[in-house]
């Protein structure tokens, strides 16, 4: 009984962490890609780190600038969706990884992972929209 309660509480904790960190999926992906590109081009560890930090900050600044200055809701939704797609993938992988040993049906496992990915993606859209509005409301 204790082990079941521990598994349930750890799953809920992982979902809360994923909910709060969903908006950082695109900057992390951009940072990793920039660091790999800089490393492959012959830069050292320090310059690869600077390239990664610059790419992450640039991706966040670009989307917040679009959210702050664009009045067209379609353009705002495209900018938010750009952030949400990596969050959906990360949410799917998180839910799939947590539940793969508990559920035998692959259909149910994929549906549960898809629902989890959509929830995490929607949370990324909501959190980033609030962040974009709060930055330019000052």
N, C-alpha and C positions, 0 to 999 in steps of 0.2 A: 504494500500500500504506500509506503514511504517513497519507494522508487517511482511509482506512477505519479505521485504528487510532485516529485522533483522534476520529472520529465515534462509535466504540464507547465510547471512554473518556469522552467528554462525555455520552453517553446514560447511562452508568452513574453518573456524577457527578450528573446531574440527578435520577436515581431515588433516589440516597442522600440528596440534599438534600430531596426530596419526602418520603421516609420519615421523616426527622428533624423536618420542619416540619409534618407532617400535623395535629398537634393544634391548630395555630394558625389553621386555616381558618375555624372558626366565630367566634372573637373578631375576626378581620379583617373578616369579613362584617358582624358586628354593629357594629363600629367605623365602617365605611364607611356603613352605613345610618343610624346615629345622626348622623354628621357631615353627611350629605346632608339629613337631616330638620332639624337645627339650622340649617344654612345656608339652607334654604328657608324656615324660620320667621323669618329675619331676624337671626340671630346672626352675629357676626363670625368671623374665622378662629380667634382664640384660644378663644372659647367653643365653636365647632364641634370644635376639637381636644380640649377638655376633655370634651365630650359623647362623642366617639369613645373616648377613653381610659376613661371611666367605663363605657361600654357593654361594652367588651372585658373589663375587669376584672370587671364584674358577671356576664358570661356564664361566665367561668372559675370565679369564686367559687361561683356557683350550682351548677354541675355537680360541683365538688369537694365542696361541702357535701352534695349528694345522695349522692355516692359514699361520703362519710365517715359519714353518719348513717343511711342507708337499709339495712335488712337484707334487704329483699325483692329477690331477684335480678332480677325482672322490671322493677322500678323502676330498678335500677342499669343494666340493659341499655338501657332507654329513654333514660336520661341519656347513656349512652355512644353510643347511636345518634344522638342529637341532635348530638353532635360529629362523628360519622363521616359523616353525609350530605354536608356541605360538603366533607369530605376526599375522599370518593368522586368527587364532581363535579370537584374540582380534579385528582385523580389521573387521571381519564379525559381531561380536557382536556390535561394534560401529556403523557401517552403518545400521544394522538391527534396533538397538535401536533408531537411529535418525529418520529413515524413516518409522517406523512401524505405526505411526499415520497418515502419509500422503498418504500411498499407501494401497489400499484395497486388491489387488490381492496378494495371498500368493506366487504364482509362481514368479511374478515380484519382490516381496520383497526378496525372497530367491536368485534370480539371481543377484539382485543389491547388496545384502549382500555378495554373493560369489565373485563378481567382486571387491568389496571394500576390501575384505579379501585378494584376490590375489594381488591387488595393494600394500597393506600394507606389505604383505609378500615379494614381490619383492623389496620394498624399504628397508626392513630389510636386505635382502641379499646384496644389493648394498652398503648400509651404513656400514655394518659390514665388507665387503670386503675392502672398502676404509680404514676403521679404522685399519684392520689387516695389510694392506700393509704399512700404514703410520707409524705404531709402529715399524716395522722391517726395514724400509728404512733408519733409522737414524744411 
